[in-house]
Amino acid sequence: MSNIGIPVKQPPRSCDDAHCPFHGTLPVRGRILDGVVVSTHMRGTIVVRRDYHHYVPKYSRYERRHRRIMAHNPPCIEVQVNDAVRIMECRPLSKSVTFVVIEKVGAS
């Protein structure tokens, strides 16, 4: 098990995934984001939804917006739909995946 450079809980299981930041050789860097898992249908990839507020100066109000981010899910971190997760930026793993799950923050 390797130290990824930030204080997160180590996963309880071990895995043999090369793209796991804890048991593989994938370096993580950059942004750390929190979100909720909305889909786990892809093999090894999940979709994380991030909700945020955007200020509209014309009306002096905020509007709700969201983004869907695809992230690699290592086998040692077991997540399901509606789980709160923390993801971190890594090198591009595919056309649309540039984040990896580093911690399961809350359960459904």
C-alpha positions in Angstrom: 0.0 0.0 0.0 1.4 3.4 -1.0 0.9 6.8 0.4 -0.8 9.0 -2.2 0.2 12.3 -0.6 -3.1 13.4 1.0 -4.7 12.4 4.3 -7.4 9.9 3.2 -8.4 6.5 4.7 -6.8 3.5 3.0 -9.2 1.1 1.5 -9.8 -2.1 3.6 -9.3 -4.5 0.6 -6.4 -4.8 -1.7 -6.6 -5.0 -5.5 -4.4 -5.7 -8.5 -5.6 -2.8 -10.6 -2.8 -0.9 -12.3 -4.9 2.3 -12.2 -5.4 2.2 -8.5 -3.6 5.1 -6.7 -3.1 2.9 -3.6 -2.1 -0.5 -5.0 -1.1 0.4 -8.6 1.1 2.9 -10.2 -1.3 5.7 -11.0 -0.1 9.1 -9.7 -2.7 11.6 -8.5 -2.4 15.4 -8.7 -4.4 18.5 -9.0 -8.0 19.0 -8.0 -9.9 17.1 -5.2 -13.7 17.1 -5.7 -16.7 15.7 -3.8 -19.9 14.4 -5.4 -22.6 11.8 -5.5 -22.5 8.6 -7.6 -25.3 8.5 -10.1 -24.2 5.6 -12.3 -22.1 2.5 -11.9 -23.1 0.8 -15.2 -19.7 1.0 -16.9 -17.0 -1.5 -16.0 -14.4 0.2 -13.8 -15.9 3.7 -14.3 -18.6 5.6 -12.4 -20.4 8.9 -13.0 -20.2 11.5 -10.2 -22.7 14.4 -10.1 -21.5 17.7 -8.5 -24.2 20.3 -7.6 -23.2 24.0 -7.3 -24.8 27.4 -7.3 -24.1 30.1 -10.0 -24.8 33.7 -9.2 -26.9 35.7 -11.8 -26.1 39.4 -11.4 -29.1 40.6 -13.4 -31.6 39.1 -10.9 -29.3 39.1 -7.8 -30.0 35.5 -7.3 -28.4 32.1 -7.5 -29.4 29.3 -9.8 -28.7 25.6 -9.4 -26.3 23.9 -11.8 -24.6 20.5 -12.0 -21.8 18.7 -13.8 -21.4 15.0 -14.4 -17.8 13.8 -14.1 -16.6 10.3 -15.1 -14.1 8.8 -12.7 -12.2 5.5 -12.5 -13.4 3.2 -9.7 -10.7 0.9 -8.4 -12.0 -2.6 -7.3 -10.7 -2.0 -3.7 -13.2 0.9 -3.2 -16.7 -0.5 -3.4 -19.2 2.2 -4.2 -22.9 2.1 -5.2 -25.4 4.6 -6.5 -26.1 7.5 -4.1 -22.8 7.1 -2.2 -20.9 10.3 -1.5 -17.3 10.0 -2.9 -14.2 12.1 -3.1 -12.4 12.0 -6.4 -9.0 13.4 -7.4 -7.5 14.4 -10.7 -5.0 12.1 -12.5 -3.6 11.6 -16.0 -6.1 10.9 -18.7 -7.1 7.3 -18.6 -9.4 7.5 -21.6 -11.2 10.1 -23.7 -13.5 11.2 -20.9 -11.9 9.8 -17.7 -9.4 12.1 -15.9 -10.4 11.5 -12.3 -10.1 8.5 -9.9 -12.0 7.7 -6.7 -9.8 8.0 -3.7 -12.3 7.7 -0.8 -15.9 6.8 -0.1 -17.1 9.6 2.1 -20.7 8.5 2.9 -23.0 5.6 2.3 -26.5 5.6 0.7 
